[in-house]
Amino acid sequence: MNAPLASVLFVCVHNAGRSQMAAGFLRHLAGDRVEVRSAGSIPGDQVNPSAVRAMAEIGIDIADQRPKVLTTEAVQASDYVITMGCGDACPIFPGKKYLDWALEDPAGQGVEAVRPIRDEIRTLIEGLVAEIDAQR
């Protein structure tokens, strides 16, 4: 098996909604070409059920994922660090590509409110995959 082209870490506060949907999309669209991680500065107890439902509607299962705490090691091991509203809680290391995606927080929202966030994340992920593929 070839080594992944890149390693991507998605970070939001609770690692329960946006970062989990982004990780699910990236795994789905890039397969094993990209190593995918997600974490939260203050991880929640479970993945947002509305996020799980919104992703299931388009055939991506993130129900088995669990929020994980953000570690310095995860950041150091990643080429891309994509933050989604975690602000100053995200550690900065030289040599990483940092992107900040300003996405509405789906916490506590129903699936109807989560769908547009999901679709926005998909568009961002498609652009990211194209960027990573272009660097071959």
Summary of the structure (lengths in Angstrom):
residues: 136
radius of gyration: 13.8
end to end distance: 16.1
largest distance: 40.5
contacts: 432
relative contact order: 0.24
helix: 41%
strand: 17%
